[in-house]
Amino acid sequence: MIYRLMMTTLVVGLAGVAVGMMDSTFKHYYSKYAEYEDMKKTGIQEVTFVGEVEVVE
């Protein structure tokens, strides 16, 4: 029973550290590479998909 409790604590702790690292990394790179206007917007932004681009030689 103690083994199960310790393993559960370890797994939950590692999951928490991993989520914290992902959040911190996202915030760091988003603030570094996102444009200022994009960081001010909090709503839904329009995203357009560009299909295959033909290269004319």
URLINRA-V542663 format. One record per residue. N is the residue number from 0. RES is the residue in one letter. SS is DSSP state (A for helix, B for strand, O for the rest). BURIAL is # if it has 24 or more other ideal C-beta (glycine too) atoms within 12 Angstrom, else .. Layout:
n->{N;N}
res->{RES;RES}
ss->{SS;SS}
burial->{BURIAL;BURIAL}
This chain:
n->{0;1;2;3;4;5;6;7;8;9;10;11;12;13;14;15;16;17;18;19;20;21;22;23;24;25;26;27;28;29;30;31;32;33;34;35;36;37;38;39;40;41;42;43;44;45;46;47;48;49;50;51;52;53;54;55;56}
res->{M;I;Y;R;L;M;M;T;T;L;V;V;G;L;A;G;V;A;V;G;M;M;D;S;T;F;K;H;Y;Y;S;K;Y;A;E;Y;E;D;M;K;K;T;G;I;Q;E;V;T;F;V;G;E;V;E;V;V;E}
ss->{O;A;A;A;A;A;A;A;A;A;A;A;A;A;A;A;A;A;A;A;A;A;A;A;A;A;A;A;A;A;A;A;A;O;O;A;A;A;A;A;O;O;O;O;O;O;O;O;O;O;O;O;O;O;O;O;O}
burial->{.;.;.;.;.;.;.;.;.;.;.;.;.;.;.;.;.;.;.;.;.;.;.;.;.;.;.;.;.;.;.;.;.;.;.;.;.;.;.;.;.;.;.;.;.;.;.;.;.;.;.;.;.;.;.;.;.}
